[in-house]
Amino acid sequence: MVENRQANKRSWFLWFFLIVLLAGCDERVALEPLPENTTVLAFGDSVTYGTGAAKGEDYPTRLAEATGWSVVNAGIPGDTAREARSRLAALLDQHRPGLVIIELGGNDFLRKYSTDSVRESLRDIVRQSRESGAITVLVGVPQFSLLRATAGALSDSPIYEALAEEEGVLLAADVFSDVLSEEALRADPIHPNAVGYEQMATELVALFRQWGLLL
């Protein structure tokens, strides 16, 4: 009986050690800094394009200035996640990015697409990006509410956190929502202004440093 209890105790400690070890093996922890001139694909809609600010004041340009990366602005005003799925493969083949930043879903919400539909469109985009070998970052987007925007209380739709966890990609949470929640940072109810885009880039840079992608 004593020997059995000791064996069970050793077995329990072994399993505990393995669980702790595996819990610390998140691939995100092992990310290394991306060198200068790394190609980064900023894939999105009018927010990525820079609607609401002058040329050169969009967040991808600001991000390139802050990091030394070569950031390709692949934002198309009015684009939805549903429609954008079909144009990503060609961009991945053309640019071979080391990092892809996905900012989409806002227009899907405005067109009243179901949250299930938006999530699955985003999932397709995330998987295309991830399977290309690129580090993939999903930018959370709010399900827009004029009342919440006026009150400065916008927050990401829950589908972004759930999707990032399910697909094992990085999530830039509340970066866009925080900007739209501040009247001084937006050009209109759904677009940042130049200062808002600069804040988006600044917050992304902070996250990249936190994740180990940038020194």
PyMOL commands that set and color helices and strands:
alter all, ss='L'
color gray80, all
select helices_A, chain A and resi 2-23+27-30+46-49+59-67+81-95+106-110+115-131+146-150+158-167+175-180+183-185+194-211
alter helices_A, ss='H'
color red, helices_A
select strands_A, chain A and resi 39-44+70-75+99-103+135-139+170-172+186-188+191-192
alter strands_A, ss='S'
color yellow, strands_A
deselect
rebuild
show_as cartoon
